[in-house]
């Protein structure tokens, strides 16, 4: 697994608010240097309506504020590139480090820094190629957009481990869907101050459900806002947790790709390094 990072991610939302900003990927080096986004723009409609796509594009062109972000024309390029890198990651078992994030984006709604749902687009493309896809969201927030997009379908399994009782105020255990004895939507809400042990307990159960589903490929929404230094959430995960998480992923599944979600602190690079370290440990 290698990192895919594009220069456009450094040019979106450069004003820096208290949460989402370019500081999150500081210290990481872009390794893909192209501005071409037209080919990726075509994939947006795999999930999103034309009305939504045009709204985001117009908002970027007119530098509007949307989903708590000051958009610029560069933002649309970054969003399309983020979709492209997520698709590439899904084809190569890589880790797309992208901004803007995406798991709060619905088919026709942008929300909390998210405009297009990258992992949903990558997953739908795989489904269209007759692949069975599981998505596990380990961002500290519930992946409400991704859950809604794939709710009540047997094509994509979705599971999320997150802090409960905070934005987006969803992700309870009763939000679930099971068909013929197999889970297709499953939430693992954790309390504030949840520890590595609490996370791994839920994580192991989530992995066993994914194995029951028996996917061809697993997509991981990776957010680092469960980390103890995070400003948005109150969980208590250590750096070492991320090594353990990827170690268990690679012990259980052959085809895995990952896409960066949230994480609002200065140690994102360290978290990513630790995450990748888990592959070989
Ligand atoms: Zn988050």
py3Dmol code that shows the C-alpha trace and the ligand (Angstrom):
import py3Dmol

protein = """\
ATOM      1  CA  UNK A   1       0.000   0.000   0.000  1.00  0.00           C
ATOM      2  CA  UNK A   2       1.306   3.419  -0.893  1.00  0.00           C
ATOM      3  CA  UNK A   3       0.065   6.943  -0.325  1.00  0.00           C
ATOM      4  CA  UNK A   4      -1.552   8.874  -3.184  1.00  0.00           C
ATOM      5  CA  UNK A   5      -1.403  12.628  -2.563  1.00  0.00           C
ATOM      6  CA  UNK A   6      -2.063  15.352  -5.071  1.00  0.00           C
ATOM      7  CA  UNK A   7      -0.993  19.023  -4.965  1.00  0.00           C
ATOM      8  CA  UNK A   8      -4.627  20.145  -5.309  1.00  0.00           C
ATOM      9  CA  UNK A   9      -5.311  19.007  -1.736  1.00  0.00           C
ATOM     10  CA  UNK A  10      -2.998  21.794  -0.557  1.00  0.00           C
ATOM     11  CA  UNK A  11      -4.978  24.446  -2.467  1.00  0.00           C
ATOM     12  CA  UNK A  12      -8.466  23.811  -1.081  1.00  0.00           C
ATOM     13  CA  UNK A  13      -9.761  25.764   1.940  1.00  0.00           C
ATOM     14  CA  UNK A  14      -6.427  27.407   2.660  1.00  0.00           C
ATOM     15  CA  UNK A  15      -7.996  29.953   5.024  1.00  0.00           C
ATOM     16  CA  UNK A  16      -7.778  27.409   7.849  1.00  0.00           C
ATOM     17  CA  UNK A  17     -10.647  27.346  10.267  1.00  0.00           C
ATOM     18  CA  UNK A  18     -10.301  25.672  13.619  1.00  0.00           C
ATOM     19  CA  UNK A  19     -10.932  22.254  12.089  1.00  0.00           C
ATOM     20  CA  UNK A  20     -10.561  21.530   8.378  1.00  0.00           C
ATOM     21  CA  UNK A  21      -7.483  23.116   6.783  1.00  0.00           C
ATOM     22  CA  UNK A  22      -4.231  22.471   4.955  1.00  0.00           C
ATOM     23  CA  UNK A  23      -2.401  22.141   8.303  1.00  0.00           C
ATOM     24  CA  UNK A  24      -3.899  18.639   8.448  1.00  0.00           C
ATOM     25  CA  UNK A  25      -1.619  17.353   5.679  1.00  0.00           C
ATOM     26  CA  UNK A  26       1.441  19.416   6.598  1.00  0.00           C
ATOM     27  CA  UNK A  27       4.675  17.451   6.367  1.00  0.00           C
ATOM     28  CA  UNK A  28       3.315  15.092   3.696  1.00  0.00           C
ATOM     29  CA  UNK A  29       4.686  15.245   0.164  1.00  0.00           C
ATOM     30  CA  UNK A  30       2.471  15.283  -2.905  1.00  0.00           C
ATOM     31  CA  UNK A  31       3.505  12.443  -5.209  1.00  0.00           C
ATOM     32  CA  UNK A  32       1.026  12.958  -8.040  1.00  0.00           C
ATOM     33  CA  UNK A  33       1.363  16.212  -9.892  1.00  0.00           C
ATOM     34  CA  UNK A  34      -1.352  16.753 -12.423  1.00  0.00           C
ATOM     35  CA  UNK A  35      -4.176  19.236 -12.642  1.00  0.00           C
ATOM     36  CA  UNK A  36      -6.312  17.134 -14.953  1.00  0.00           C
ATOM     37  CA  UNK A  37      -9.706  16.613 -13.379  1.00  0.00           C
ATOM     38  CA  UNK A  38     -12.134  16.392 -16.273  1.00  0.00           C
ATOM     39  CA  UNK A  39     -11.932  12.625 -16.542  1.00  0.00           C
ATOM     40  CA  UNK A  40     -12.773  12.275 -12.855  1.00  0.00           C
ATOM     41  CA  UNK A  41     -15.652  14.737 -12.995  1.00  0.00           C
ATOM     42  CA  UNK A  42     -17.555  12.207 -15.085  1.00  0.00           C
ATOM     43  CA  UNK A  43     -17.646   9.776 -12.144  1.00  0.00           C
ATOM     44  CA  UNK A  44     -19.490  12.163  -9.800  1.00  0.00           C
ATOM     45  CA  UNK A  45     -22.828  11.126 -11.285  1.00  0.00           C
ATOM     46  CA  UNK A  46     -22.308   7.516 -10.172  1.00  0.00           C
ATOM     47  CA  UNK A  47     -23.637   8.750  -6.818  1.00  0.00           C
ATOM     48  CA  UNK A  48     -24.641  12.407  -7.062  1.00  0.00           C
ATOM     49  CA  UNK A  49     -27.475  14.102  -8.927  1.00  0.00           C
ATOM     50  CA  UNK A  50     -26.688  16.585 -11.692  1.00  0.00           C
ATOM     51  CA  UNK A  51     -28.398  19.252  -9.606  1.00  0.00           C
ATOM     52  CA  UNK A  52     -25.985  18.648  -6.722  1.00  0.00           C
ATOM     53  CA  UNK A  53     -22.916  18.526  -8.982  1.00  0.00           C
ATOM     54  CA  UNK A  54     -23.868  21.816 -10.648  1.00  0.00           C
ATOM     55  CA  UNK A  55     -24.582  23.437  -7.290  1.00  0.00           C
ATOM     56  CA  UNK A  56     -21.130  22.543  -5.944  1.00  0.00           C
ATOM     57  CA  UNK A  57     -19.425  23.588  -9.178  1.00  0.00           C
ATOM     58  CA  UNK A  58     -21.236  26.948  -9.243  1.00  0.00           C
ATOM     59  CA  UNK A  59     -20.521  27.539  -5.548  1.00  0.00           C
ATOM     60  CA  UNK A  60     -16.804  26.963  -6.173  1.00  0.00           C
ATOM     61  CA  UNK A  61     -16.736  29.165  -9.271  1.00  0.00           C
ATOM     62  CA  UNK A  62     -18.477  31.963  -7.331  1.00  0.00           C
ATOM     63  CA  UNK A  63     -16.391  31.466  -4.158  1.00  0.00           C
ATOM     64  CA  UNK A  64     -19.436  30.840  -1.951  1.00  0.00           C
ATOM     65  CA  UNK A  65     -19.429  29.554   1.625  1.00  0.00           C
ATOM     66  CA  UNK A  66     -20.938  26.072   1.762  1.00  0.00           C
ATOM     67  CA  UNK A  67     -20.823  23.287   4.372  1.00  0.00           C
ATOM     68  CA  UNK A  68     -18.838  25.688   6.582  1.00  0.00           C
ATOM     69  CA  UNK A  69     -16.076  26.103   3.992  1.00  0.00           C
ATOM     70  CA  UNK A  70     -15.049  29.140   1.963  1.00  0.00           C
ATOM     71  CA  UNK A  71     -14.971  27.620  -1.503  1.00  0.00           C
ATOM     72  CA  UNK A  72     -12.831  28.795  -4.419  1.00  0.00           C
ATOM     73  CA  UNK A  73     -12.477  27.552  -8.025  1.00  0.00           C
ATOM     74  CA  UNK A  74      -9.528  25.477  -6.751  1.00  0.00           C
ATOM     75  CA  UNK A  75     -11.924  23.647  -4.428  1.00  0.00           C
ATOM     76  CA  UNK A  76     -13.801  22.064  -7.327  1.00  0.00           C
ATOM     77  CA  UNK A  77     -10.546  20.869  -8.861  1.00  0.00           C
ATOM     78  CA  UNK A  78      -9.467  19.456  -5.477  1.00  0.00           C
ATOM     79  CA  UNK A  79     -12.833  17.728  -4.991  1.00  0.00           C
ATOM     80  CA  UNK A  80     -12.679  16.096  -8.441  1.00  0.00           C
ATOM     81  CA  UNK A  81      -9.072  15.047  -7.880  1.00  0.00           C
ATOM     82  CA  UNK A  82     -10.069  13.601  -4.484  1.00  0.00           C
ATOM     83  CA  UNK A  83     -12.658  11.464  -6.265  1.00  0.00           C
ATOM     84  CA  UNK A  84     -10.039  10.422  -8.822  1.00  0.00           C
ATOM     85  CA  UNK A  85      -7.424   9.464  -6.245  1.00  0.00           C
ATOM     86  CA  UNK A  86     -10.035   7.511  -4.269  1.00  0.00           C
ATOM     87  CA  UNK A  87     -10.903   5.543  -7.418  1.00  0.00           C
ATOM     88  CA  UNK A  88      -7.197   4.962  -8.145  1.00  0.00           C
ATOM     89  CA  UNK A  89      -6.663   3.795  -4.558  1.00  0.00           C
ATOM     90  CA  UNK A  90      -9.542   1.339  -4.952  1.00  0.00           C
ATOM     91  CA  UNK A  91      -7.911  -0.110  -8.065  1.00  0.00           C
ATOM     92  CA  UNK A  92      -4.415  -0.393  -6.602  1.00  0.00           C
ATOM     93  CA  UNK A  93      -5.024  -1.155  -2.891  1.00  0.00           C
ATOM     94  CA  UNK A  94      -3.564   2.244  -1.955  1.00  0.00           C
ATOM     95  CA  UNK A  95      -4.295   5.018   0.545  1.00  0.00           C
ATOM     96  CA  UNK A  96      -5.663   8.260  -0.956  1.00  0.00           C
ATOM     97  CA  UNK A  97      -4.729  11.237   1.207  1.00  0.00           C
ATOM     98  CA  UNK A  98      -7.298  13.769   0.046  1.00  0.00           C
ATOM     99  CA  UNK A  99      -9.011  16.997   0.991  1.00  0.00           C
ATOM    100  CA  UNK A 100     -11.883  17.868   1.084  1.00  0.00           C
ATOM    101  CA  UNK A 101     -13.198  14.956   3.160  1.00  0.00           C
ATOM    102  CA  UNK A 102     -16.439  13.294   2.128  1.00  0.00           C
ATOM    103  CA  UNK A 103     -18.339  10.862   4.378  1.00  0.00           C
ATOM    104  CA  UNK A 104     -20.960  13.456   5.422  1.00  0.00           C
ATOM    105  CA  UNK A 105     -21.865  14.081   1.753  1.00  0.00           C
ATOM    106  CA  UNK A 106     -25.231  12.663   0.655  1.00  0.00           C
ATOM    107  CA  UNK A 107     -26.437  12.146  -2.907  1.00  0.00           C
ATOM    108  CA  UNK A 108     -27.840  15.666  -2.961  1.00  0.00           C
ATOM    109  CA  UNK A 109     -26.464  17.368   0.120  1.00  0.00           C
ATOM    110  CA  UNK A 110     -23.092  18.798   1.160  1.00  0.00           C
ATOM    111  CA  UNK A 111     -22.454  18.793   4.891  1.00  0.00           C
ATOM    112  CA  UNK A 112     -19.640  19.559   7.366  1.00  0.00           C
ATOM    113  CA  UNK A 113     -16.717  20.119   4.955  1.00  0.00           C
ATOM    114  CA  UNK A 114     -17.917  17.315   2.608  1.00  0.00           C
ATOM    115  CA  UNK A 115     -19.173  17.902  -0.957  1.00  0.00           C
ATOM    116  CA  UNK A 116     -18.866  14.630  -2.858  1.00  0.00           C
ATOM    117  CA  UNK A 117     -18.765  11.179  -1.277  1.00  0.00           C
ATOM    118  CA  UNK A 118     -15.498   9.781  -2.635  1.00  0.00           C
ATOM    119  CA  UNK A 119     -15.646   6.321  -1.120  1.00  0.00           C
ATOM    120  CA  UNK A 120     -19.250   5.854  -2.227  1.00  0.00           C
ATOM    121  CA  UNK A 121     -18.268   6.791  -5.782  1.00  0.00           C
ATOM    122  CA  UNK A 122     -15.282   4.400  -5.723  1.00  0.00           C
ATOM    123  CA  UNK A 123     -17.480   1.646  -4.233  1.00  0.00           C
ATOM    124  CA  UNK A 124     -20.267   2.144  -6.796  1.00  0.00           C
ATOM    125  CA  UNK A 125     -17.717   1.923  -9.615  1.00  0.00           C
ATOM    126  CA  UNK A 126     -16.513  -1.416  -8.193  1.00  0.00           C
ATOM    127  CA  UNK A 127     -20.107  -2.655  -7.828  1.00  0.00           C
ATOM    128  CA  UNK A 128     -20.715  -1.770 -11.476  1.00  0.00           C
ATOM    129  CA  UNK A 129     -17.718  -3.990 -12.269  1.00  0.00           C
ATOM    130  CA  UNK A 130     -19.490  -6.840 -10.418  1.00  0.00           C
ATOM    131  CA  UNK A 131     -17.366  -6.613  -7.270  1.00  0.00           C
ATOM    132  CA  UNK A 132     -18.706  -7.139  -3.752  1.00  0.00           C
ATOM    133  CA  UNK A 133     -17.643  -4.184  -1.617  1.00  0.00           C
ATOM    134  CA  UNK A 134     -17.529  -3.600   2.126  1.00  0.00           C
ATOM    135  CA  UNK A 135     -16.930  -0.147   3.577  1.00  0.00           C
ATOM    136  CA  UNK A 136     -15.717   0.308   7.124  1.00  0.00           C
ATOM    137  CA  UNK A 137     -15.688   3.843   8.477  1.00  0.00           C
ATOM    138  CA  UNK A 138     -13.260   4.346  11.356  1.00  0.00           C
ATOM    139  CA  UNK A 139     -13.468   8.131  11.429  1.00  0.00           C
ATOM    140  CA  UNK A 140     -14.466   9.389  14.873  1.00  0.00           C
ATOM    141  CA  UNK A 141     -17.743  10.708  13.442  1.00  0.00           C
ATOM    142  CA  UNK A 142     -20.522   8.540  12.090  1.00  0.00           C
ATOM    143  CA  UNK A 143     -20.387   8.191   8.279  1.00  0.00           C
ATOM    144  CA  UNK A 144     -23.989   9.337   7.857  1.00  0.00           C
ATOM    145  CA  UNK A 145     -23.740  10.201   4.151  1.00  0.00           C
ATOM    146  CA  UNK A 146     -22.173   6.876   3.182  1.00  0.00           C
ATOM    147  CA  UNK A 147     -24.666   4.945   5.312  1.00  0.00           C
ATOM    148  CA  UNK A 148     -27.646   6.702   3.723  1.00  0.00           C
ATOM    149  CA  UNK A 149     -26.335   6.193   0.177  1.00  0.00           C
ATOM    150  CA  UNK A 150     -26.000   2.426   0.638  1.00  0.00           C
ATOM    151  CA  UNK A 151     -28.787   1.818   3.150  1.00  0.00           C
ATOM    152  CA  UNK A 152     -30.987  -1.162   2.274  1.00  0.00           C
ATOM    153  CA  UNK A 153     -28.875  -2.414  -0.577  1.00  0.00           C
ATOM    154  CA  UNK A 154     -27.227  -5.825  -0.598  1.00  0.00           C
ATOM    155  CA  UNK A 155     -24.499  -4.586  -2.938  1.00  0.00           C
ATOM    156  CA  UNK A 156     -22.413  -2.746  -0.370  1.00  0.00           C
ATOM    157  CA  UNK A 157     -21.877  -3.559   3.293  1.00  0.00           C
ATOM    158  CA  UNK A 158     -21.411  -0.503   5.506  1.00  0.00           C
ATOM    159  CA  UNK A 159     -20.173  -0.375   9.076  1.00  0.00           C
ATOM    160  CA  UNK A 160     -19.032   2.558  11.209  1.00  0.00           C
ATOM    161  CA  UNK A 161     -17.245   2.845  14.572  1.00  0.00           C
ATOM    162  CA  UNK A 162     -17.581   6.349  16.013  1.00  0.00           C
ATOM    163  CA  UNK A 163     -18.337   8.571  18.984  1.00  0.00           C
ATOM    164  CA  UNK A 164     -22.073   8.787  19.708  1.00  0.00           C
ATOM    165  CA  UNK A 165     -24.066  11.840  20.778  1.00  0.00           C
ATOM    166  CA  UNK A 166     -22.067  14.300  18.662  1.00  0.00           C
ATOM    167  CA  UNK A 167     -22.357  15.566  15.072  1.00  0.00           C
ATOM    168  CA  UNK A 168     -24.002  14.215  12.885  1.00  0.00           C
ATOM    169  CA  UNK A 169     -26.201  12.858  15.728  1.00  0.00           C
ATOM    170  CA  UNK A 170     -26.694   9.500  14.008  1.00  0.00           C
ATOM    171  CA  UNK A 171     -24.989   6.095  14.067  1.00  0.00           C
ATOM    172  CA  UNK A 172     -27.010   4.360  16.749  1.00  0.00           C
ATOM    173  CA  UNK A 173     -27.254   0.581  16.892  1.00  0.00           C
ATOM    174  CA  UNK A 174     -30.875   0.604  15.781  1.00  0.00           C
ATOM    175  CA  UNK A 175     -29.833   2.137  12.447  1.00  0.00           C
ATOM    176  CA  UNK A 176     -29.177  -1.218  10.892  1.00  0.00           C
ATOM    177  CA  UNK A 177     -30.198  -3.457   8.053  1.00  0.00           C
ATOM    178  CA  UNK A 178     -30.037  -7.235   7.897  1.00  0.00           C
ATOM    179  CA  UNK A 179     -31.221  -9.486   5.091  1.00  0.00           C
ATOM    180  CA  UNK A 180     -31.371 -13.298   5.120  1.00  0.00           C
ATOM    181  CA  UNK A 181     -29.120 -13.500   8.189  1.00  0.00           C
ATOM    182  CA  UNK A 182     -26.401 -11.208   6.807  1.00  0.00           C
ATOM    183  CA  UNK A 183     -25.748  -7.680   8.088  1.00  0.00           C
ATOM    184  CA  UNK A 184     -25.514  -4.931   5.471  1.00  0.00           C
ATOM    185  CA  UNK A 185     -25.535  -1.862   7.734  1.00  0.00           C
ATOM    186  CA  UNK A 186     -24.102  -2.043  11.228  1.00  0.00           C
ATOM    187  CA  UNK A 187     -23.105   0.722  13.652  1.00  0.00           C
ATOM    188  CA  UNK A 188     -20.751   0.577  16.612  1.00  0.00           C
ATOM    189  CA  UNK A 189     -21.310   3.727  18.689  1.00  0.00           C
ATOM    190  CA  UNK A 190     -18.673   4.483  21.351  1.00  0.00           C
ATOM    191  CA  UNK A 191     -18.918   6.815  24.311  1.00  0.00           C
ATOM    192  CA  UNK A 192     -16.793   9.902  24.907  1.00  0.00           C
ATOM    193  CA  UNK A 193     -13.400   8.956  26.383  1.00  0.00           C
ATOM    194  CA  UNK A 194     -13.509   5.574  24.575  1.00  0.00           C
ATOM    195  CA  UNK A 195     -10.113   3.854  24.770  1.00  0.00           C
ATOM    196  CA  UNK A 196      -8.039   1.738  22.346  1.00  0.00           C
ATOM    197  CA  UNK A 197      -9.497  -1.335  24.056  1.00  0.00           C
ATOM    198  CA  UNK A 198     -13.080  -0.131  23.473  1.00  0.00           C
ATOM    199  CA  UNK A 199     -12.308   0.541  19.815  1.00  0.00           C
ATOM    200  CA  UNK A 200     -10.608  -2.809  19.203  1.00  0.00           C
ATOM    201  CA  UNK A 201     -13.492  -4.683  20.840  1.00  0.00           C
ATOM    202  CA  UNK A 202     -15.926  -3.090  18.369  1.00  0.00           C
ATOM    203  CA  UNK A 203     -13.434  -3.373  15.526  1.00  0.00           C
ATOM    204  CA  UNK A 204     -13.010  -7.142  15.901  1.00  0.00           C
ATOM    205  CA  UNK A 205     -16.776  -7.608  15.823  1.00  0.00           C
ATOM    206  CA  UNK A 206     -17.019  -5.382  12.739  1.00  0.00           C
ATOM    207  CA  UNK A 207     -14.299  -7.449  11.020  1.00  0.00           C
ATOM    208  CA  UNK A 208     -16.189 -10.667  11.729  1.00  0.00           C
ATOM    209  CA  UNK A 209     -19.352  -9.211  10.133  1.00  0.00           C
ATOM    210  CA  UNK A 210     -17.345  -8.127   7.094  1.00  0.00           C
ATOM    211  CA  UNK A 211     -15.971 -11.653   6.760  1.00  0.00           C
ATOM    212  CA  UNK A 212     -19.548 -13.014   6.865  1.00  0.00           C
ATOM    213  CA  UNK A 213     -20.355 -10.674   3.968  1.00  0.00           C
ATOM    214  CA  UNK A 214     -17.277 -12.027   2.149  1.00  0.00           C
ATOM    215  CA  UNK A 215     -16.373  -8.983   0.018  1.00  0.00           C
ATOM    216  CA  UNK A 216     -14.000  -8.904  -2.944  1.00  0.00           C
ATOM    217  CA  UNK A 217     -12.614  -5.625  -1.651  1.00  0.00           C
ATOM    218  CA  UNK A 218     -12.751  -3.561   1.545  1.00  0.00           C
ATOM    219  CA  UNK A 219     -12.740   0.251   1.468  1.00  0.00           C
ATOM    220  CA  UNK A 220     -11.699   2.025   4.654  1.00  0.00           C
ATOM    221  CA  UNK A 221     -12.795   5.536   5.591  1.00  0.00           C
ATOM    222  CA  UNK A 222      -9.831   6.527   7.712  1.00  0.00           C
ATOM    223  CA  UNK A 223     -10.303   9.444  10.087  1.00  0.00           C
ATOM    224  CA  UNK A 224      -7.958  10.276  12.922  1.00  0.00           C
ATOM    225  CA  UNK A 225     -10.369  12.288  15.060  1.00  0.00           C
ATOM    226  CA  UNK A 226     -10.645   9.549  17.695  1.00  0.00           C
ATOM    227  CA  UNK A 227      -7.015  10.414  18.559  1.00  0.00           C
ATOM    228  CA  UNK A 228      -6.586  11.847  22.060  1.00  0.00           C
ATOM    229  CA  UNK A 229      -5.331  15.232  20.798  1.00  0.00           C
ATOM    230  CA  UNK A 230      -8.284  15.833  18.454  1.00  0.00           C
ATOM    231  CA  UNK A 231     -10.077  19.182  18.831  1.00  0.00           C
ATOM    232  CA  UNK A 232     -13.461  18.064  17.470  1.00  0.00           C
ATOM    233  CA  UNK A 233     -14.075  14.883  19.475  1.00  0.00           C
ATOM    234  CA  UNK A 234     -13.456  13.492  22.939  1.00  0.00           C
ATOM    235  CA  UNK A 235     -12.212   9.944  22.471  1.00  0.00           C
ATOM    236  CA  UNK A 236      -8.875   8.782  23.807  1.00  0.00           C
ATOM    237  CA  UNK A 237      -7.122   6.694  21.141  1.00  0.00           C
ATOM    238  CA  UNK A 238      -3.332   6.396  21.144  1.00  0.00           C
ATOM    239  CA  UNK A 239      -0.992   6.575  18.172  1.00  0.00           C
ATOM    240  CA  UNK A 240      -0.246   2.852  18.555  1.00  0.00           C
ATOM    241  CA  UNK A 241      -3.904   2.006  17.946  1.00  0.00           C
ATOM    242  CA  UNK A 242      -3.547   2.885  14.274  1.00  0.00           C
ATOM    243  CA  UNK A 243      -0.691   0.405  13.776  1.00  0.00           C
ATOM    244  CA  UNK A 244      -2.769  -2.322  15.422  1.00  0.00           C
ATOM    245  CA  UNK A 245      -5.804  -1.479  13.267  1.00  0.00           C
ATOM    246  CA  UNK A 246      -3.947  -1.822   9.984  1.00  0.00           C
ATOM    247  CA  UNK A 247      -2.151  -4.945  11.189  1.00  0.00           C
ATOM    248  CA  UNK A 248      -5.538  -6.596  11.817  1.00  0.00           C
ATOM    249  CA  UNK A 249      -6.893  -5.378   8.475  1.00  0.00           C
ATOM    250  CA  UNK A 250      -3.975  -6.858   6.558  1.00  0.00           C
ATOM    251  CA  UNK A 251      -4.192 -10.135   8.479  1.00  0.00           C
ATOM    252  CA  UNK A 252      -7.826 -10.542   7.461  1.00  0.00           C
ATOM    253  CA  UNK A 253      -8.211  -9.104   3.972  1.00  0.00           C
ATOM    254  CA  UNK A 254      -6.178  -9.168   0.799  1.00  0.00           C
ATOM    255  CA  UNK A 255      -7.785  -6.330  -1.143  1.00  0.00           C
ATOM    256  CA  UNK A 256      -8.048  -3.173   0.937  1.00  0.00           C
ATOM    257  CA  UNK A 257      -7.934   0.489   0.022  1.00  0.00           C
ATOM    258  CA  UNK A 258      -8.164   3.530   2.243  1.00  0.00           C
ATOM    259  CA  UNK A 259      -9.186   7.158   1.903  1.00  0.00           C
ATOM    260  CA  UNK A 260      -8.471   9.963   4.367  1.00  0.00           C
ATOM    261  CA  UNK A 261     -11.413  11.435   6.211  1.00  0.00           C
ATOM    262  CA  UNK A 262     -11.190  13.712   9.249  1.00  0.00           C
ATOM    263  CA  UNK A 263      -8.794  14.288  12.114  1.00  0.00           C
ATOM    264  CA  UNK A 264      -8.345  17.786  13.525  1.00  0.00           C
ATOM    265  CA  UNK A 265      -4.968  18.016  15.211  1.00  0.00           C
ATOM    266  CA  UNK A 266      -1.299  18.394  14.249  1.00  0.00           C
ATOM    267  CA  UNK A 267      -0.326  14.694  14.345  1.00  0.00           C
ATOM    268  CA  UNK A 268      -2.095  13.434  11.203  1.00  0.00           C
ATOM    269  CA  UNK A 269       1.209  12.602   9.499  1.00  0.00           C
ATOM    270  CA  UNK A 270       2.332  10.582  12.535  1.00  0.00           C
ATOM    271  CA  UNK A 271      -1.026   8.761  12.559  1.00  0.00           C
ATOM    272  CA  UNK A 272      -0.688   7.933   8.841  1.00  0.00           C
ATOM    273  CA  UNK A 273       2.904   6.726   9.303  1.00  0.00           C
ATOM    274  CA  UNK A 274       1.802   4.514  12.182  1.00  0.00           C
ATOM    275  CA  UNK A 275      -1.127   3.211  10.154  1.00  0.00           C
ATOM    276  CA  UNK A 276       1.135   2.188   7.253  1.00  0.00           C
ATOM    277  CA  UNK A 277       3.662   0.719   9.676  1.00  0.00           C
ATOM    278  CA  UNK A 278       0.974  -1.770  10.719  1.00  0.00           C
ATOM    279  CA  UNK A 279       1.083  -3.425   7.306  1.00  0.00           C
ATOM    280  CA  UNK A 280       4.534  -4.835   7.880  1.00  0.00           C
ATOM    281  CA  UNK A 281       4.395  -5.434  11.605  1.00  0.00           C
TER     282      UNK A 281
END
"""
ligand_1 = """\
1
ZN
Zn -14.673 13.004 11.578
"""
view = py3Dmol.view(width=600, height=400)
view.addModel(protein, "pdb")
view.setStyle({"model": 0}, {"cartoon": {"style": "trace"}})
view.addModel(ligand_1, "xyz")
view.setStyle({"model": 1}, {"stick": {}})
view.zoomTo()
view.show()
